[in-house]
Amino acid sequence: MTKAEFETRSLVVIIAACYGASLVFGWTGTFLWSFAAFEQLLSYQITSALAIAGSVMAARYTGLRGQHVAASAYILLGITHGISLAALGRSSINAERGMTMVMPMMPALVFMLWCDLYPKWLRIAGLVPIVFFTLIYIRVHQGIPYNGGPLSGGWATLQVLQVLWAFYLFKDWQRTRT
């Protein structure tokens, strides 16, 4: 295995590990601890950091595969997760800061429609979190609590999508090895 092959293989493994662990930490935080408890916030901070790393690596891999719009989408997704991380404090969640993650997330998920490395159903499914996070954005502007079904649904669908993207990137890498 050449250095370049090792590096490319490393990318897909890191993407899968980051997105998989992000899902585990995110769901653990949601199901094991109460809203905004220290343990939940720490779990969410780890989730966001892992998702940033996974998105950066996915941007590099998709760019190497000639999927430049998707690579840019992954950069926007990394920014999205960075905003999410910035909204998580030591003892609270800043809902007004958190809702602004919708702004880079919407084009990121729309731009994923260009990614030929994913089946069409997965590209279209990427639009689902937009609905949930738009509802969160509206709720916060209306003074309705940030926490609730749309927040959980948005994160759950986004995290599952990221794991599925990682799966298809890994399959793409395997296909290019032969």
N, C-alpha and C positions, 0 to 999 in steps of 0.2 A: 504494500500500500504506500503510495506516494504521500508526501506532506500535504499536497492539495486535496487528495482523496480523504486523508485523515481529517483535515480541517472541515471539509464539507460534511462528512459523517458526523463529526462533533457538533456541527450546527443543528442537525436534525435531532440528535440525541438531547442536546441542551434544550431545544424548543419543546420537545415532548416532556422532558423532566420539569421544566419551568411551568408549563401550562398544566400539567398533571398535578404537580404540587400546589399550584395556585388554586385549582379546584378543590383539592383536599383541605387546604387551610381555610379557604373561603366558606366551604360548607360546614367545616368543623366550627368555625366562629359563629355561624348562623344557628346551628342546631344545638350546640353545647352551652352557649353563654347568652345571657340576657343582653338586650340592645344597649350598646355603648359601655358595657362592662369592660374593665381593663383588658381582660383576656380576649374578649371579642375584638377590641381595637387592635391589640397586638397581632392577632390572627389575621385581621384585614390588612394591616400594614405589611405583613409578610406576603400575603396574597398579592397585593399591589406591586410590591418589589419584584416578586417572581414573574408577574405578568409583564412588567416593563422589560425585564431581561428576555423573556420569551419573545416579545414583540420585536425587540431590537435584533435578535438572532434570526427571527422569521423574515424581517426586512432584508437582511443580508442574503439569506438563502433564496428568497423569491427573486431578488435582484440578480443573483448569479444565474438563475434559471430564465432570465429574460422577461420576468413578470414585473415590469417597472412600476406600473400603476399599483399593483398589490404591494410592492415593496414600500411605496409611499404611504399606502393605507396602513401598513404595519407601523410606520413611523408615527402616523397620527394616532394609532391605537396605543403606542407607547406613551405619547403625550397624554392621552385620555387616562391611562392608568397612573401617570404621574400626578395629574390633577386629583384623582381619587386618593392617592397617598397623601397629598398635601391637605386634604380635607379631614384626615384622621389625626386627631390630637391624642394627647396622653389620657384625657378623661372625657372626651366628647367628639362628636362628628359635626363639622361645620357644614350644615346643609346647603347654605348659599354657595359656598365654594364647591361642594360636591356636585351640585346640579350643573355647574358650568362644564363638567366633563362631557356633557351631551354635545357641546359645540364641535369638538374635534372627532368625537365618536361617530356622529352621523355621517360625515363624508368618508370616514375610514371604512365603515361597513358598506356604504354604497360603492366605494371604489373596489371592494373585494369582489364585486360582480365581474370585474375584468379578469380575475385570476383563473386561468385555464387549468391550473393544477388541481382544482376542486370540482366535484360534480355540480351540475346546475342547481340541484335541490339544496346543496349546502350553501352555495352563493346566495340563493334567494332566502334561505333560512337566516342569513346574516342580517336581514332587515327586521326580524322580530325584536331584537333588543332595542332597536330605535323606538318602537312603539312604547315599550315599557319605560325607557328613560325619558321620552318626551312627556309621558304622564307624570313622572317624578318632577320634571322641570316645571310643568304647569302647577302641580300640587304645591311646590315650594313657593311659587309666585302668589298663589292663592292663600298661603298661610296654613295649608293642610300639613300635618306631620310628614316628615321625610320618610320615616320608616313605614313599611307596609308591603302589601302585595306587589305593586309595581317595582319597588326596589328589589325585593327578593326575586321576582320573575326576571327582571332585567339582568341581574348578576348571574342567576342560574343559567339563563340561556346564553349569555356571553361566555361564561366559563366552559359550558359544554361545547359551544362552537369552537373555542380555542383548542380544546382537546381534539376535536374532530379535525380541525385544520392541521394540527401537529401530526395526526395519524396519516392524513393524505400527503403531507410533506415527506413523511418517512417512506410512504409507499412510492412516491415520486423518486426519492433518492435511491431506493432499492431498484427501481426500474432503470435508472441511469447507470447503475453499476454493471449491468449485464451486456 
